[in-house]
């Protein structure tokens, strides 16, 4: 038995060293994995202290480190996937923000363009109103002074029309009510002159007939 114990003693010491190394490796893995360079150096020093070769501890490391490495790789893959999702979400947010910014800019530009167009329309409208008013005022003055209008006056009005940039339709609409009113005014003047003329002439049968007809026509 003593001889058998002496023969088995080295194997028992070897098994004990493997057990000590395994426990140390388990403890190190529980603290931090993957190993830092410092921790990896300490484990290597402990292996050398125990007198274990790399081939002695290969099975232990495979049994302990392989599952931990697989778990670590899964975690890394999950984290990578999460980062990619976050990056994709962030890029989508940036894209959406850029599209919103572009849309707002387009809307603002469209609004500004519409505003400029409306201002231009208003400006042209005011200019048109001013030109129409200028022609109306000038035409009223001329009609009061030079009615009926002769060719010379018409030519001067045509020049003024072209200077203002008014077309014939514009001018016709301006002139018609003024000429109609002037025509009625002239007819009234003519009627008054005729009545005055008849009042100043000696009474006659023809005059009496005219006055009677005039009274009946105007219901005087």
MARVEX-732768 format. One record per residue (C-alpha): x, y, z; residue number from 0. Coordinates in pm, 1 decimal. Layout:
BEGIN
u = X, v = Y, w = Z, lolo = NUM .
...
END
This chain:
BEGIN
u = 0.0, v = 0.0, w = 0.0, lolo = 0 .
u = 282.4, v = 238.3, w = 75.9, lolo = 1 .
u = 432.1, v = 170.4, w = -264.3, lolo = 2 .
u = 93.4, v = 220.5, w = -430.6, lolo = 3 .
u = 48.4, v = 549.0, w = -245.2, lolo = 4 .
u = 393.9, v = 657.7, w = -352.0, lolo = 5 .
u = 313.5, v = 573.7, w = -713.9, lolo = 6 .
u = -24.9, v = 753.2, w = -708.4, lolo = 7 .
u = 97.5, v = 1058.9, w = -523.8, lolo = 8 .
u = 221.8, v = 1245.3, w = -836.1, lolo = 9 .
u = -109.1, v = 1182.6, w = -1015.5, lolo = 10 .
u = -306.2, v = 1304.8, w = -716.5, lolo = 11 .
u = -93.2, v = 1618.8, w = -700.9, lolo = 12 .
u = -141.6, v = 1669.0, w = -1075.2, lolo = 13 .
u = -519.1, v = 1629.3, w = -1041.4, lolo = 14 .
u = -519.4, v = 1872.4, w = -751.1, lolo = 15 .
u = -325.4, v = 2130.2, w = -954.2, lolo = 16 .
u = -574.7, v = 2092.7, w = -1238.0, lolo = 17 .
u = -857.0, v = 2143.4, w = -990.1, lolo = 18 .
u = -686.8, v = 2450.9, w = -842.8, lolo = 19 .
u = -635.4, v = 2593.1, w = -1190.9, lolo = 20 .
u = -996.3, v = 2520.8, w = -1287.3, lolo = 21 .
u = -1130.6, v = 2696.5, w = -975.5, lolo = 22 .
u = -904.7, v = 2993.5, w = -1038.3, lolo = 23 .
u = -1020.6, v = 3006.7, w = -1400.3, lolo = 24 .
u = -1386.4, v = 2987.5, w = -1296.9, lolo = 25 .
u = -1335.2, v = 3267.7, w = -1047.0, lolo = 26 .
u = -1159.8, v = 3482.4, w = -1308.3, lolo = 27 .
u = -1436.0, v = 3421.8, w = -1563.5, lolo = 28 .
u = -1701.0, v = 3520.5, w = -1311.7, lolo = 29 .
u = -1517.6, v = 3846.1, w = -1242.1, lolo = 30 .
u = -1456.9, v = 3956.6, w = -1597.1, lolo = 31 .
u = -1480.1, v = 3813.8, w = -1944.3, lolo = 32 .
u = -1321.7, v = 3853.9, w = -2186.8, lolo = 33 .
u = -1001.6, v = 3875.3, w = -1989.4, lolo = 34 .
u = -805.5, v = 4195.3, w = -1977.5, lolo = 35 .
u = -440.3, v = 4180.6, w = -2068.3, lolo = 36 .
u = -345.0, v = 4207.6, w = -1699.8, lolo = 37 .
u = -581.6, v = 3932.4, w = -1590.0, lolo = 38 .
u = -468.1, v = 3709.1, w = -1872.6, lolo = 39 .
u = -109.0, v = 3757.9, w = -1753.4, lolo = 40 .
u = -203.0, v = 3666.8, w = -1396.3, lolo = 41 .
u = -375.0, v = 3346.4, w = -1509.2, lolo = 42 .
u = -68.0, v = 3252.8, w = -1712.6, lolo = 43 .
u = 156.2, v = 3314.1, w = -1414.2, lolo = 44 .
u = -65.9, v = 3094.9, w = -1195.9, lolo = 45 .
u = -53.0, v = 2819.2, w = -1457.5, lolo = 46 .
u = 328.6, v = 2836.9, w = -1452.9, lolo = 47 .
u = 329.6, v = 2844.2, w = -1073.4, lolo = 48 .
u = 128.0, v = 2520.1, w = -1073.7, lolo = 49 .
u = 366.8, v = 2372.7, w = -1328.5, lolo = 50 .
u = 93.5, v = 2299.5, w = -1580.6, lolo = 51 .
u = 155.7, v = 2288.6, w = -1951.7, lolo = 52 .
u = -80.9, v = 2434.0, w = -2211.1, lolo = 53 .
u = -189.1, v = 2086.4, w = -2316.4, lolo = 54 .
u = -267.1, v = 2006.6, w = -1951.0, lolo = 55 .
u = -518.0, v = 2289.7, w = -1922.1, lolo = 56 .
u = -658.5, v = 2280.9, w = -2277.7, lolo = 57 .
u = -957.5, v = 2062.3, w = -2182.9, lolo = 58 .
u = -1035.2, v = 2279.0, w = -1878.8, lolo = 59 .
u = -1024.4, v = 2600.8, w = -2079.4, lolo = 60 .
u = -1236.9, v = 2444.1, w = -2351.8, lolo = 61 .
u = -1498.1, v = 2335.4, w = -2098.7, lolo = 62 .
u = -1508.1, v = 2669.2, w = -1912.7, lolo = 63 .
u = -1418.1, v = 2930.5, w = -2170.8, lolo = 64 .
u = -1602.9, v = 2794.5, w = -2476.0, lolo = 65 .
u = -1956.4, v = 2847.7, w = -2330.0, lolo = 66 .
u = -1848.4, v = 3188.7, w = -2197.8, lolo = 67 .
u = -1704.7, v = 3283.5, w = -2534.2, lolo = 68 .
u = -2024.7, v = 3171.2, w = -2708.2, lolo = 69 .
u = -2231.3, v = 3377.0, w = -2461.9, lolo = 70 .
u = -2001.0, v = 3672.9, w = -2513.3, lolo = 71 .
u = -2033.4, v = 3647.4, w = -2891.5, lolo = 72 .
u = -2412.2, v = 3629.9, w = -2860.9, lolo = 73 .
u = -2408.7, v = 3940.5, w = -2646.9, lolo = 74 .
u = -2181.0, v = 4113.9, w = -2892.7, lolo = 75 .
u = -2410.1, v = 4015.3, w = -3180.6, lolo = 76 .
u = -2715.3, v = 4137.4, w = -2988.1, lolo = 77 .
u = -2541.8, v = 4464.9, w = -2907.1, lolo = 78 .
u = -2430.3, v = 4503.1, w = -3268.8, lolo = 79 .
u = -2785.6, v = 4438.2, w = -3387.4, lolo = 80 .
u = -2916.1, v = 4689.0, w = -3132.8, lolo = 81 .
u = -2662.6, v = 4949.8, w = -3245.5, lolo = 82 .
u = -2757.9, v = 4891.6, w = -3608.0, lolo = 83 .
u = -3125.7, v = 4932.1, w = -3519.1, lolo = 84 .
u = -3050.3, v = 5250.2, w = -3325.7, lolo = 85 .
u = -2837.2, v = 5377.6, w = -3612.2, lolo = 86 .
u = -3111.2, v = 5295.8, w = -3864.6, lolo = 87 .
u = -3368.1, v = 5467.7, w = -3643.1, lolo = 88 .
u = -3142.3, v = 5769.3, w = -3603.3, lolo = 89 .
u = -3080.7, v = 5786.6, w = -3978.1, lolo = 90 .
u = -3456.0, v = 5761.0, w = -4038.5, lolo = 91 .
u = -3512.7, v = 6045.4, w = -3794.4, lolo = 92 .
u = -3251.1, v = 6251.7, w = -3974.8, lolo = 93 .
u = -3409.4, v = 6170.6, w = -4310.0, lolo = 94 .
u = -3754.5, v = 6261.3, w = -4178.5, lolo = 95 .
u = -3621.5, v = 6583.4, w = -4028.9, lolo = 96 .
u = -3453.5, v = 6668.3, w = -4358.2, lolo = 97 .
u = -3773.8, v = 6596.7, w = -4549.5, lolo = 98 .
u = -3974.5, v = 6807.2, w = -4303.1, lolo = 99 .
u = -3721.3, v = 7087.1, w = -4332.9, lolo = 100 .
u = -3730.9, v = 7064.7, w = -4711.7, lolo = 101 .
u = -4111.7, v = 7057.8, w = -4711.2, lolo = 102 .
u = -4130.9, v = 7360.0, w = -4481.1, lolo = 103 .
u = -3879.2, v = 7540.8, w = -4697.5, lolo = 104 .
u = -4079.5, v = 7460.6, w = -5010.7, lolo = 105 .
u = -4400.0, v = 7575.0, w = -4841.3, lolo = 106 .
u = -4229.6, v = 7894.7, w = -4728.9, lolo = 107 .
u = -4092.3, v = 7957.9, w = -5077.8, lolo = 108 .
u = -4434.3, v = 7889.1, w = -5229.2, lolo = 109 .
u = -4596.0, v = 8126.6, w = -4979.5, lolo = 110 .
u = -4338.1, v = 8393.8, w = -5053.9, lolo = 111 .
u = -4385.5, v = 8341.9, w = -5426.9, lolo = 112 .
u = -4763.1, v = 8373.4, w = -5391.4, lolo = 113 .
u = -4716.2, v = 8682.6, w = -5180.0, lolo = 114 .
u = -4487.4, v = 8839.5, w = -5441.2, lolo = 115 .
u = -4733.0, v = 8750.2, w = -5716.7, lolo = 116 .
u = -5021.7, v = 8898.1, w = -5517.3, lolo = 117 .
u = -4819.8, v = 9212.1, w = -5450.0, lolo = 118 .
u = -4743.5, v = 9236.8, w = -5821.9, lolo = 119 .
u = -5112.5, v = 9190.9, w = -5905.5, lolo = 120 .
u = -5206.8, v = 9456.2, w = -5650.8, lolo = 121 .
u = -4942.4, v = 9687.1, w = -5790.0, lolo = 122 .
u = -5065.9, v = 9640.7, w = -6146.4, lolo = 123 .
u = -5424.5, v = 9687.2, w = -6028.0, lolo = 124 .
u = -5338.7, v = 10012.0, w = -5852.3, lolo = 125 .
u = -5143.8, v = 10131.1, w = -6155.6, lolo = 126 .
u = -5438.1, v = 10043.8, w = -6379.0, lolo = 127 .
u = -5681.4, v = 10229.2, w = -6151.6, lolo = 128 .
u = -5451.1, v = 10530.9, w = -6149.2, lolo = 129 .
u = -5421.0, v = 10532.6, w = -6528.4, lolo = 130 .
u = -5796.1, v = 10496.2, w = -6572.6, lolo = 131 .
u = -5856.7, v = 10780.5, w = -6328.4, lolo = 132 .
u = -5599.2, v = 11000.3, w = -6504.6, lolo = 133 .
u = -5758.9, v = 10938.5, w = -6841.0, lolo = 134 .
u = -6110.5, v = 10996.9, w = -6699.4, lolo = 135 .
u = -6009.2, v = 11327.4, w = -6541.5, lolo = 136 .
u = -5836.0, v = 11445.1, w = -6858.3, lolo = 137 .
u = -6123.6, v = 11332.4, w = -7076.6, lolo = 138 .
u = -6380.5, v = 11514.8, w = -6860.1, lolo = 139 .
u = -6179.1, v = 11836.8, w = -6884.5, lolo = 140 .
u = -6147.9, v = 11806.2, w = -7261.7, lolo = 141 .
u = -6514.5, v = 11716.5, w = -7312.3, lolo = 142 .
u = -6621.6, v = 12016.6, w = -7107.8, lolo = 143 .
u = -6396.9, v = 12242.7, w = -7312.8, lolo = 144 .
u = -6404.2, v = 12090.7, w = -7664.0, lolo = 145 .
u = -6735.0, v = 11911.9, w = -7717.1, lolo = 146 .
u = -6801.5, v = 11776.4, w = -7973.6, lolo = 147 .
u = -6453.3, v = 11634.0, w = -8013.1, lolo = 148 .
u = -6278.1, v = 11707.7, w = -8339.8, lolo = 149 .
u = -6007.9, v = 11501.3, w = -8509.0, lolo = 150 .
u = -5724.1, v = 11701.1, w = -8357.1, lolo = 151 .
u = -5855.6, v = 11645.7, w = -8004.6, lolo = 152 .
u = -5912.3, v = 11278.2, w = -8075.3, lolo = 153 .
u = -5553.2, v = 11239.3, w = -8192.0, lolo = 154 .
u = -5427.9, v = 11405.7, w = -7873.9, lolo = 155 .
u = -5642.8, v = 11171.1, w = -7665.1, lolo = 156 .
u = -5507.8, v = 10875.3, w = -7858.8, lolo = 157 .
u = -5152.9, v = 10983.7, w = -7779.2, lolo = 158 .
u = -5244.0, v = 11017.6, w = -7412.1, lolo = 159 .
u = -5408.2, v = 10673.1, w = -7417.8, lolo = 160 .
u = -5094.2, v = 10515.3, w = -7559.5, lolo = 161 .
u = -4879.0, v = 10697.8, w = -7305.5, lolo = 162 .
u = -5086.5, v = 10549.0, w = -7024.8, lolo = 163 .
u = -5086.4, v = 10205.0, w = -7187.7, lolo = 164 .
u = -5465.2, v = 10170.9, w = -7197.8, lolo = 165 .
u = -5633.3, v = 9961.8, w = -7465.9, lolo = 166 .
u = -5934.8, v = 10065.1, w = -7672.5, lolo = 167 .
u = -6177.7, v = 9865.2, w = -7458.4, lolo = 168 .
u = -6059.5, v = 10046.2, w = -7144.7, lolo = 169 .
u = -6097.5, v = 10384.3, w = -7312.0, lolo = 170 .
u = -6440.7, v = 10302.6, w = -7451.9, lolo = 171 .
u = -6569.2, v = 10210.1, w = -7105.1, lolo = 172 .
u = -6429.7, v = 10534.8, w = -6963.8, lolo = 173 .
u = -6561.2, v = 10760.9, w = -7238.8, lolo = 174 .
u = -6911.2, v = 10620.7, w = -7287.1, lolo = 175 .
u = -7079.1, v = 10737.3, w = -6963.8, lolo = 176 .
u = -6906.7, v = 11077.1, w = -6988.4, lolo = 177 .
u = -7015.0, v = 11128.7, w = -7349.9, lolo = 178 .
u = -7367.3, v = 11006.4, w = -7274.2, lolo = 179 .
u = -7395.5, v = 11252.9, w = -6989.0, lolo = 180 .
u = -7252.0, v = 11533.0, w = -7203.6, lolo = 181 .
u = -7493.5, v = 11450.6, w = -7484.7, lolo = 182 .
u = -7789.5, v = 11469.7, w = -7247.3, lolo = 183 .
u = -7654.8, v = 11796.4, w = -7112.2, lolo = 184 .
u = -7620.1, v = 11942.0, w = -7461.9, lolo = 185 .
u = -7969.3, v = 11828.6, w = -7554.0, lolo = 186 .
u = -8105.8, v = 11998.3, w = -7243.8, lolo = 187 .
u = -7919.1, v = 12315.6, w = -7336.2, lolo = 188 .
u = -8062.5, v = 12299.6, w = -7685.6, lolo = 189 .
u = -8414.1, v = 12256.0, w = -7554.0, lolo = 190 .
u = -8368.6, v = 12551.4, w = -7318.8, lolo = 191 .
u = -8239.2, v = 12770.2, w = -7599.0, lolo = 192 .
u = -8531.9, v = 12677.6, w = -7818.0, lolo = 193 .
u = -8780.4, v = 12752.2, w = -7542.9, lolo = 194 .
u = -8610.8, v = 13086.1, w = -7479.2, lolo = 195 .
u = -8619.1, v = 13160.4, w = -7849.5, lolo = 196 .
u = -8988.6, v = 13087.6, w = -7875.7, lolo = 197 .
u = -9060.1, v = 13291.8, w = -7567.2, lolo = 198 .
u = -8887.8, v = 13593.5, w = -7721.3, lolo = 199 .
u = -9066.7, v = 13564.9, w = -8059.4, lolo = 200 .
u = -9422.4, v = 13701.7, w = -8125.1, lolo = 201 .
u = -9690.9, v = 13449.8, w = -8051.0, lolo = 202 .
u = -9821.4, v = 13268.8, w = -8353.0, lolo = 203 .
u = -10040.3, v = 12971.6, w = -8426.6, lolo = 204 .
u = -9731.6, v = 12761.0, w = -8499.8, lolo = 205 .
u = -9576.2, v = 12868.5, w = -8171.7, lolo = 206 .
u = -9889.1, v = 12790.6, w = -7980.1, lolo = 207 .
u = -9902.6, v = 12447.6, w = -8142.6, lolo = 208 .
u = -9538.0, v = 12388.8, w = -8054.2, lolo = 209 .
u = -9589.5, v = 12493.1, w = -7692.0, lolo = 210 .
u = -9900.2, v = 12278.5, w = -7663.9, lolo = 211 .
u = -9712.3, v = 11982.2, w = -7806.8, lolo = 212 .
u = -9420.2, v = 12046.4, w = -7579.8, lolo = 213 .
u = -9644.6, v = 12063.5, w = -7270.7, lolo = 214 .
u = -9819.7, v = 11741.8, w = -7364.7, lolo = 215 .
u = -9490.5, v = 11564.8, w = -7433.6, lolo = 216 .
u = -9339.4, v = 11668.5, w = -7101.6, lolo = 217 .
u = -9671.9, v = 11664.6, w = -6915.6, lolo = 218 .
u = -9637.6, v = 12020.3, w = -6799.9, lolo = 219 .
END
